[in-house]
């Protein structure tokens, strides 16, 4: 009996010693890889609480303990929303506990987490079950601390991609003395595919099809995606690329953003408008650009077209011409009145000066050299002035007088017939008068609505500035913008490769490659859709432009008629006085 008790005591002592060694290694690894001031979740279910206490006594970081067996709210989804689980220590006695834990937290988890799995009663023959669960539950950064068949403590993990292997969860032992256990596992996909949802929306993504198969992906976001796939040594498995009905943040649909939420796709390109729902249900990459949403309205209409003909006379020369005319007229009248010589020329100086100014044939004969000299100077002056007026007239006929520029949204709303745009923009104008006038468009219909505005419809459309530049419609952009939002790539929740994608996009932007992509696309737009040099469009003079001439003739006829009637009445009055 004493021998049996001794054997049991020795066996128990050895187990405690092995457990202590395993806990010590787990503490050592956790102190190396986890950040102290970040909250670390320590979770267990049926394991010995003393093992957890040993870990807590030695761990240097801030912890939050969760006992699955004793916590009444563990099945409550709101409970897990309060815990990030970014750094997690899990004590497991069997694979079912680990699977149950990940299934619960995955209902609220969006970003990848780092997990240290501590196995006291398992050897390395069962590690495959744990790594398979981790791979299926989107846990890639995992370290498994356990005992091997020789009762030595080992640290294991798995690398999902290798040469010719995709989705490999075979356990691999790590150096227990290493300083960095969490390795970068997604720098090379070894030609393994990444599932992609593409939304064709020029100029961001442009697709070419051949027999219902995508053969080319271009555009601002499309070229960026292809660059990422080349750097990652991966291929694109396009799960959907047809019309998705818009860029909403719904998760209950069958395509588009719901592909990410329901694990049908890993990436969605392009992301475009950022919605609250998208932040709640997906991972976002590094923001590589920004989108400026502006108000677009028709170009300003031409006004006062009839005034083009008379505008050349409204300049600084006109007062000088009038002053010169009055001075010459007064000088000639004074000379003729007070000179010693008798002058029999007609006393119609004003009409002669006016006739010369208008380019009419006029005969003048005077016995005074001063009067003759003044007439010669007047002819020379009128010749120069007429040339100047003709130049101003030709230049003025090519210019346009436009409506006053609208700078505020309130002014623009009053000047148009309809206000509209994507549904997401109306959220910025809730409980305002604009909300009542706002007409919602699908994203695919925005280019057509912009074309209608460019053709002259009096509508106010909220649209992307890059989209306006791409289609080159003749539009007026309001000074008051709608919003500026970052542009990124949406990735499915919990996808372990998301941080690597985000870091790669940051490197692409910092190296100037995305700027190069934009410049190349802009050059292509200019070659295909616009001229590289500015050209002037000359329009024929419309009959409406000469309305002012006819208006002037009518006014002169009226004045002449009044003067004619006045002269008749005056002559009759003079004749009555003689008799």
Buried (B, 14 or more C-beta within 10 A) or exposed (E): EEEEEEEEEEEEEEEEEBBEBBBBBBBBBBEEBBEEEEBBBBBBBEBBEEBBEBBEEBBEBEBBBBBBEEEEEBEEEEBBEEBBBBBBBBBBBBBEBBBBBBEBBBEBBBBBBBBBBBBBBBBBEBBBBBBBBBBEBBBBBBBBBBBBEEEEBBBBBBBBBEEEEEEBBEBEEBEBEEEEBBEEBBBBBBEBBBBBBBBBBBBBBBBEEEEEEBEEBBBBBBBBBBBBBEBBEBBBEBBBBEEBBBBBBBBEBEBBBBBBBEEBBBBBBBBBBBBEBBEEBBBBBBBBBEBBBBBBBBBBEEEEBBBBBBBBEEEEBEEEBEEBBEEBBEBBBEBBEEBEEEBEBEEEBBEBBBBBBEEEEBEBEBEBEEBEEBBEEBBEBBEEBEEEBEEBBEEBBEEEBEEEEBEEBEEBBEBBEBBBBBBBBBEEBEEBEBEEBBEEBBBBEBBEBBEBBBEEBEBBBBBBBBBBBBBEBEBBBBEBBBBEBBBBBBBBBBBBBBBBBBBBBBEBBEEEBBEEBBEEBBEEBEEEEEEEEEEEEEEEEEEEBBBBEEEEEEEEEEEEEEEEEEEEEEEEEEEEEEE
